[in-house]
Amino acid sequence: MLRDAFINGAVAIANKKREVDELNVYPVPDGDTGTNMSMTMNNAFRELQVMDDFITVSQVADATASALLRGARGNSGVILSLLFKGFAKAFAGKKEADCYDFCKALETGVESAYKAVMNPTEGTILTVARIASDKAKSVLGDNAGGSCDIISLWTEVCRQAEITLEETPELLPVLKKAGVVDAGGMGIVIIWNSMLDIFMGKSVISSVTKTDVSVDSSVSGTVVGDADGEIVFGYCTEYIVNKKPDAKDTALLRAFLETIGDSVVCVDDDEIIKIHVHTDHPGNAIEEGLKFGALVNMKIDNMRYQHENKIKEAAVVKRQSFTPVSPEKKYGFVAVASGNGIEEMFRNLGADCIVRGGQTMNPSTDDILQAVYATPAEIVFILPNNKNIILAAEQTVKLADRKVCVLQTRTIPQGMSAMLAFNPDADFDSNRLSMTKALEKVSTGLVTFAARDSDFGGHEIKQGEILALDNGKLSFTEKDVSKAAYKLTKKLMKSDSGFITIIYGADVTDEKAEELQSYIQNKAGDNIEVMLINGGQPVYYYIISVE
């Protein structure tokens, strides 16, 4: 039931991801909440879908938590994975779970999620989960000494989550101004309500509007090929009988074994009997064998357990398709970037591995972890280069087999400056400090477009308008890309500025970029160096760095 509940949640969020995406109030095109939560849940779906019925709540929760953490994308995906980690901790070692266990799961998950976020913001998924958790404890307390069934408990959890979701605009002014509820909160409400459907006896949702949730065909084929048909009897039982002098006819032992199982092999000579049988009662098979003599070389294997492990191995074959490289040097770098020019730039600066991703493509924790494993260094610095990727990157610290340090780079220019400040001869603490100081000195401007109509920060924005962002905050809107880039650069410049770097994207021609460089250089004067780089990045027409 728990397995099906989690699967139902994954399918439901996949079906409704667009609804959740549309709640994002920030008009900049990004890795939207619904998409990130759906992709995160999809990672667990693939493993849960191939689990059979011979499982415990502990196994389901462990598999789900592990898959979600590795597949977590964006801040919403990481928070979602941490909420589900609460189930793994609360259900550890349990075959079944009761209301108390569910309350503990919510409480533990909420604590983990709040701890992971540096500055938790109320009016978000965190608030929805926390107040719903408090409601669960209240319901459990009201039933102290009496009975508490999971349907009643989870109904109240979902009802409270919905109430809190509707209140998020009162807690977060930006939501109220936009007239929407929190997207992450909506996502968790969808998932929890879908879990309730299973607890109430409904079937798993069969229709999926998109192909996000699916079992990889190659994985399915592997599982079918390895299963050797249906497992009728669970235990493969083998032993050798050292015959006693007055042992009965071996045919009698064979006949008995065939009444309690199949795949019976019974071979004997003057001294021994070799037995093999698949049965649900290995004890009976052994007891009958003792009637014929002393037993040696006894072996009992749980074939259903082996089958389950084969399925798990097949389901994660893609994740385990790489072998971590051995460290050959002290320091290494993993950078998240998108665009051929930007990727090449980070390689030239010394990045060992590039994880392709950014604003509209938030890589998962597992994507980043694979890059860490592919970096031949004892200490690996990760440059997320996007605020929505930092949390996913930080999860690799406890998963990796080597020391990992996530630098808080929120933009590509910050990542570049951090790498330029690196000193291979310095110790770890000195490097971390110097790189952090370097990235903090960088001012970054971004020129992009509005992905949706919005009323944000006092600006009435129409879809397609040019947006200028000053260090992550919307500064102004424009009709012309080049004009927006110049105005933004001028705004970023200070009296002591000495370097301007202009990185132009895939949607800007070389001619237009060179014209902008020339214009800014003329206006800035000879004391400031203006460098132009063909980044080839999507989404952003220009990424501008001023130091």
C-alpha positions in Angstrom: 0.0 0.0 0.0 2.8 2.4 0.9 4.6 1.6 -2.4 1.4 2.2 -4.4 0.8 5.4 -2.5 4.2 6.8 -3.4 3.8 5.7 -7.0 0.4 7.4 -7.1 2.0 10.6 -5.8 4.6 10.5 -8.5 2.0 10.0 -11.3 -0.2 12.8 -9.9 2.5 15.4 -9.7 3.6 14.5 -13.3 0.0 15.0 -14.4 -0.3 18.4 -12.7 3.2 19.7 -13.0 2.1 22.4 -15.5 -0.5 23.7 -13.0 2.3 23.9 -10.4 4.7 25.5 -12.8 2.2 28.3 -13.5 2.2 29.3 -9.9 5.8 30.5 -10.1 5.5 34.3 -9.6 9.0 35.2 -10.8 8.7 35.9 -14.6 12.2 34.7 -15.5 12.3 31.4 -17.3 13.7 28.8 -14.9 13.6 25.2 -13.8 10.0 25.5 -12.5 8.8 24.0 -9.3 6.3 21.5 -10.7 8.8 20.2 -13.2 11.5 19.8 -10.6 9.2 18.0 -8.2 7.9 15.7 -10.9 11.4 14.8 -12.1 12.5 14.2 -8.5 9.5 11.9 -7.8 10.0 10.1 -11.2 13.4 8.9 -9.9 11.6 7.0 -7.1 8.8 5.9 -9.4 11.2 3.9 -11.6 12.5 1.9 -8.6 9.1 1.5 -6.9 7.3 0.4 -10.0 9.4 -2.8 -10.2 9.1 -3.8 -6.5 6.9 -6.8 -5.9 4.5 -7.3 -3.0 7.0 -9.1 -0.7 8.3 -5.9 0.8 8.1 -4.0 4.1 7.4 -0.3 4.7 11.0 0.0 5.7 12.2 -1.2 2.3 9.7 1.0 0.4 10.7 4.1 2.4 14.4 3.4 2.1 14.2 2.9 -1.7 12.1 6.0 -2.1 14.3 8.3 0.1 17.5 7.1 -1.6 16.0 7.6 -5.1 14.6 11.0 -4.3 17.8 12.3 -2.8 19.8 11.3 -5.8 17.3 12.5 -8.3 16.5 15.8 -6.5 16.4 18.8 -8.8 16.1 22.4 -7.7 15.4 23.6 -4.2 11.8 22.2 -4.3 13.1 18.7 -5.3 15.7 18.7 -2.5 13.1 19.7 0.1 10.7 17.1 -1.2 13.4 14.4 -0.9 14.2 15.5 2.7 10.5 15.3 3.6 10.4 11.7 2.3 13.6 10.9 4.1 11.5 11.2 7.3 9.6 8.1 6.2 12.8 6.2 5.9 14.0 7.2 9.4 10.6 6.6 11.1 9.9 3.3 9.3 13.4 1.9 9.7 13.3 -1.9 10.3 9.5 -2.0 10.4 7.3 -4.3 8.4 4.2 -2.2 8.9 3.6 1.4 10.0 0.9 2.9 12.2 -0.3 6.4 12.9 2.5 7.1 15.4 5.1 6.1 12.7 3.5 8.5 10.2 3.5 11.3 12.7 7.2 10.6 13.4 7.9 10.5 9.6 6.4 13.9 9.1 8.1 15.4 12.1 11.5 14.0 11.1 11.1 15.1 7.5 10.2 18.6 8.4 13.2 18.9 10.8 15.5 17.7 8.0 14.1 20.1 5.5 14.3 23.1 7.7 17.9 22.3 8.7 18.9 22.0 5.0 17.7 25.5 4.1 20.0 28.2 5.2 17.3 30.9 5.6 13.9 29.1 5.6 11.1 31.3 4.2 7.6 30.9 5.7 4.7 30.8 3.3 6.4 28.0 1.3 6.3 24.2 1.1 8.2 24.2 4.4 5.3 25.9 6.2 2.7 23.6 4.6 4.6 20.5 5.7 5.4 21.9 9.2 1.8 22.8 10.1 0.4 19.6 8.6 2.9 17.7 10.8 1.7 19.6 13.8 -1.9 18.6 12.9 -0.9 15.0 12.7 0.6 15.1 16.3 -2.6 16.8 17.5 -4.8 14.1 15.9 -2.6 11.4 17.5 -2.8 13.2 20.9 -6.6 13.4 20.7 -6.7 9.6 20.2 -4.2 8.8 23.0 -5.3 5.5 24.5 -7.8 4.9 21.7 -7.6 3.9 18.1 -6.2 6.0 15.3 -6.5 4.7 11.8 -4.3 5.9 8.9 -7.2 7.1 6.7 -8.5 9.4 9.4 -5.0 10.7 10.2 -3.9 11.3 6.7 -7.2 12.9 5.8 -6.6 15.5 8.5 -3.0 16.0 7.3 -4.2 16.6 3.8 -7.0 18.9 4.9 -4.6 21.0 7.1 -2.1 21.1 4.2 -4.7 22.5 1.9 -5.8 25.1 4.5 -2.2 26.2 5.1 -1.6 26.3 1.3 -4.5 28.8 0.9 -2.9 30.9 3.7 0.6 31.1 2.1 -0.2 34.5 0.3 -0.7 36.0 3.8 2.7 34.9 4.9 4.6 35.8 1.7 3.7 39.2 0.2 5.0 38.3 -3.2 2.4 35.5 -3.5 -0.4 37.9 -2.4 0.6 40.5 -4.9 0.6 37.9 -7.7 -2.6 36.4 -6.5 -1.3 32.8 -6.2 -0.4 30.2 -3.6 3.0 28.7 -3.1 4.0 26.3 -5.9 6.0 23.9 -3.7 3.2 23.8 -1.2 0.8 23.0 -4.0 3.1 20.2 -5.1 3.2 18.5 -1.8 -0.6 18.8 -1.4 -1.0 17.0 -4.7 1.3 14.2 -3.7 -0.2 13.7 -0.2 -3.8 13.7 -1.5 -2.8 11.1 -4.1 -1.3 9.0 -1.3 -4.6 9.3 0.6 -6.5 7.9 -2.4 -4.5 4.7 -2.1 -5.0 4.4 1.7 -8.8 4.7 0.9 -8.6 1.8 -1.4 -8.5 3.5 -4.8 -6.4 2.3 -7.7 -3.1 3.9 -8.8 -3.7 6.5 -11.5 -3.3 4.9 -14.8 -3.2 7.9 -17.1 -0.2 10.2 -17.4 -0.5 13.3 -19.4 3.2 13.4 -20.2 6.0 10.8 -20.5 7.8 12.0 -17.4 6.8 9.0 -15.3 7.7 5.8 -17.1 9.8 2.7 -16.6 12.8 2.7 -18.8 12.2 -0.1 -21.4 15.8 -1.4 -21.2 15.4 -1.7 -17.4 12.1 -3.5 -17.8 13.7 -5.9 -20.3 16.5 -6.7 -18.0 14.1 -7.5 -15.1 12.0 -9.8 -17.3 15.1 -11.5 -18.6 16.5 -12.2 -15.2 13.4 -13.2 -13.4 13.2 -16.8 -14.8 9.5 -16.8 -14.8 7.1 -16.6 -11.8 8.5 -17.5 -8.4 6.0 -20.1 -7.1 8.0 -21.3 -4.1 10.2 -18.9 -2.2 13.1 -20.9 -0.8 15.8 -22.7 -2.7 16.8 -25.5 -0.3 19.9 -27.7 -0.8 21.7 -30.3 1.4 23.5 -33.6 1.4 22.4 -36.6 3.4 25.1 -38.9 4.7 23.0 -42.0 4.6 22.5 -44.1 7.8 22.9 -47.9 7.4 19.2 -48.6 7.6 18.0 -45.6 5.4 14.7 -46.0 3.6 14.4 -45.9 -0.2 15.5 -42.5 -1.5 12.4 -42.5 -3.7 10.3 -41.9 -0.6 12.3 -38.7 0.1 11.8 -37.5 -3.4 8.0 -38.2 -3.3 7.7 -36.1 -0.1 9.6 -33.2 -1.5 7.5 -33.1 -4.6 4.4 -32.6 -2.3 5.9 -29.4 -0.7 7.7 -27.8 -3.7 9.1 -28.1 -7.2 12.4 -28.2 -9.1 13.2 -31.3 -7.1 16.6 -33.0 -7.6 17.3 -36.2 -5.7 20.4 -38.1 -6.6 22.0 -40.8 -4.5 24.7 -43.5 -4.3 25.6 -45.9 -1.6 26.7 -43.2 0.8 25.0 -39.9 0.2 21.8 -38.3 -1.1 22.1 -34.9 -2.9 18.9 -32.8 -2.5 17.7 -29.6 -4.2 14.1 -28.3 -3.9 12.2 -25.0 -4.2 9.7 -24.8 -1.4 7.9 -22.5 1.0 8.7 -24.8 3.9 12.5 -25.4 4.0 12.2 -26.6 7.6 10.0 -29.5 6.5 12.4 -30.5 3.7 15.2 -30.6 6.3 13.2 -32.5 8.8 12.3 -35.2 6.3 16.0 -35.4 5.2 17.0 -36.1 8.8 15.0 -39.3 8.6 17.5 -40.7 6.1 20.7 -39.6 7.8 23.0 -36.7 9.0 22.9 -33.5 7.0 25.9 -31.6 5.7 26.4 -28.6 3.3 23.0 -27.2 4.0 22.0 -24.0 2.1 18.8 -22.1 2.0 18.3 -19.0 -0.2 15.3 -16.7 -0.2 14.6 -16.5 -4.0 12.0 -13.7 -3.6 14.7 -11.7 -1.8 17.2 -12.5 -4.6 14.6 -11.6 -7.2 14.0 -8.2 -5.4 17.7 -7.5 -5.4 17.9 -8.3 -9.1 15.1 -5.9 -9.8 16.8 -3.2 -7.7 20.1 -3.7 -9.6 18.3 -3.4 -12.9 16.4 -0.4 -11.9 19.6 1.5 -10.8 21.8 0.1 -13.6 22.0 3.6 -15.2 23.0 5.2 -11.9 25.8 2.6 -11.3 27.1 2.6 -14.9 30.2 4.6 -13.9 33.1 3.7 -11.8 34.5 6.4 -9.4 38.0 7.4 -10.5 40.9 7.2 -8.0 42.3 10.6 -6.8 45.4 11.6 -8.6 45.7 15.1 -7.2 44.7 17.1 -4.2 42.1 19.5 -5.7 39.5 19.2 -8.4 36.6 21.2 -9.7 33.1 20.5 -10.9 31.2 23.3 -12.6 27.6 23.5 -13.6 27.2 25.4 -16.9 25.3 25.5 -20.1 26.6 26.8 -23.5 29.6 25.6 -25.4 31.5 28.8 -24.8 30.9 28.9 -21.1 31.7 25.2 -20.7 35.0 25.7 -22.6 35.8 28.7 -20.4 35.5 26.7 -17.2 37.6 23.9 -18.7 40.3 26.4 -19.5 40.1 27.7 -16.0 40.8 24.2 -14.7 37.4 22.5 -14.2 37.7 18.7 -14.3 34.1 18.0 -15.1 31.2 20.1 -16.4 27.6 19.3 -15.4 25.3 20.6 -18.1 22.6 22.6 -16.5 21.5 26.0 -15.4 18.3 28.1 -15.2 16.0 25.9 -17.1 17.8 22.7 -16.5 18.4 22.1 -12.9 20.7 19.0 -12.6 19.9 16.4 -10.0 22.0 15.5 -7.0 23.0 12.3 -8.8 24.1 14.2 -11.9 26.5 16.3 -9.7 27.6 13.2 -7.7 28.6 11.4 -10.9 30.7 14.4 -11.8 32.3 14.3 -8.4 33.2 10.7 -8.8 34.6 11.4 -12.2 37.0 14.0 -10.8 40.4 12.5 -9.9 40.9 14.5 -6.8 40.9 14.1 -3.0 39.0 17.4 -2.5 36.4 18.5 -5.0 35.0 22.0 -5.2 31.6 22.3 -6.7 30.5 25.5 -8.5 26.7 25.4 -8.8 26.6 28.8 -10.5 22.9 29.1 -9.9 21.0 29.7 -6.6 18.5 26.9 -7.5 21.2 24.3 -7.8 23.1 25.0 -4.6 20.9 22.8 -2.4 21.0 19.8 -4.7 24.8 20.2 -4.9 25.1 20.3 -1.1 23.5 16.8 -0.8 26.5 15.3 -2.5 28.7 16.2 0.5 27.3 13.2 2.5 27.0 10.9 -0.5 30.5 11.2 -2.0 33.5 9.0 -1.2 35.8 12.0 -1.0 35.8 15.5 0.5 33.4 17.9 -1.3 33.1 21.6 -0.8 30.1 23.5 -2.4 31.0 27.1 -3.1 28.0 29.4 -3.0 28.3 30.6 -6.6 25.0 31.9 -7.8 26.1 33.1 -11.2 28.5 32.1 -14.0 30.8 35.2 -13.3 31.0 34.3 -9.6 32.1 30.8 -10.6 34.7 32.2 -12.9 36.1 34.6 -10.2 36.2 31.8 -7.7 38.3 29.6 -10.0 40.6 32.5 -10.8 41.3 33.0 -7.1 42.3 29.3 -6.6 45.9 28.7 -5.5 47.0 25.0 -6.0 49.8 25.5 -3.4 47.5 26.7 -0.6 45.7 24.6 1.9 42.0 23.8 1.8 40.8 26.4 4.3 42.8 29.2 2.6 41.5 28.3 -0.8 37.9 28.1 0.4 38.2 31.5 2.0 39.9 33.3 -0.9 37.5 31.8 -3.5 34.5 32.8 -1.4 35.8 36.4 -1.0 36.5 36.6 -4.7 32.9 35.5 -5.7 31.4 37.9 -3.2 33.1 40.9 -5.0 31.5 40.1 -8.3 28.4 42.0 -9.5 26.4 40.1 -12.1 23.8 41.4 -14.5 21.5 39.2 -16.6 19.5 40.1 -19.6 16.7 37.7 -20.4 13.0 37.7 -21.3 9.7 37.3 -19.4 8.4 33.8 -19.6 4.9 34.9 -18.4 2.7 37.9 -17.7 3.4 39.0 -14.1 3.0 41.8 -11.7 6.3 41.6 -9.8 8.0 44.1 -7.6 5.8 47.0 -8.8 6.5 46.1 -12.4 3.6 45.1 -14.7 5.4 42.7 -17.0 4.2 41.2 -20.2 5.3 37.9 -21.6 8.3 38.4 -24.0 9.4 41.7 -22.5 13.2 42.1 -22.0 14.2 41.8 -18.3 17.3 43.2 -16.7 18.4 41.6 -13.4 20.8 43.2 -11.1 22.5 40.6 -8.9 19.4 38.4 -9.1 16.8 41.1 -8.5 14.6 42.5 -11.3 15.9 46.0 -12.0 13.9 47.2 -15.1 12.3 46.1 -18.3 13.1 47.1 -21.8 12.0 46.6 -25.4 15.5 46.3 -26.9 18.1 43.7 -25.8 21.2 45.8 -26.5 19.8 48.9 -24.8 18.9 46.8 -21.8 22.4 45.4 -21.7 24.1 48.8 -21.8 21.8 50.3 -19.1 22.3 47.3 -16.9 26.1 47.5 -17.3 26.1 51.2 -16.4 24.0 50.5 -13.4 26.5 47.8 -12.2 29.6 50.0 -12.6 31.2 51.7 -9.6 34.0 54.2 -9.3 36.6 51.6 -8.7 35.4 49.1 -11.3 38.3 47.8 -13.5 36.9 44.9 -15.5 33.7 44.2 -17.4 33.0 40.8 -19.0 30.2 40.4 -21.4 29.1 36.8 -22.1 26.6 36.7 -25.0 24.2 33.9 -25.6 22.9 31.7 -28.4 20.3 34.2 -29.4 22.7 37.1 -30.0 24.7 37.5 -33.2 28.4 38.1 -33.2 27.8 41.5 -34.8 25.4 42.6 -32.2 27.7 41.5 -29.4 30.7 43.3 -30.9 28.7 46.5 -31.3 27.7 46.4 -27.6 31.3 45.7 -26.5 32.5 48.7 -28.6 29.8 51.0 -27.3 30.4 50.1 -23.6 34.2 50.4 -24.1 33.8 53.9 -25.5 31.5 55.0 -22.7 33.6 53.3 -20.0 36.9 54.8 -21.0 40.5 53.4 -21.1 40.7 52.7 -17.4 38.2 49.8 -17.7 38.9 46.7 -19.8 35.8 45.3 -21.5 36.1 41.6 -22.5 33.7 39.8 -24.8 33.0 36.0 -24.7 30.8 33.9 -26.9 29.1 31.8 -24.2 26.4 30.3 -26.3 24.1 30.0 -23.3 20.4 29.6 -23.6 17.8 31.8 -21.8 20.1 34.7 -21.1 20.9 37.1 -24.0 23.8 38.5 -21.9 25.5 37.7 -18.7 27.5 40.7 -17.6 30.2 40.8 -14.9 31.6 43.9 -13.3 34.6 43.8 -11.0 
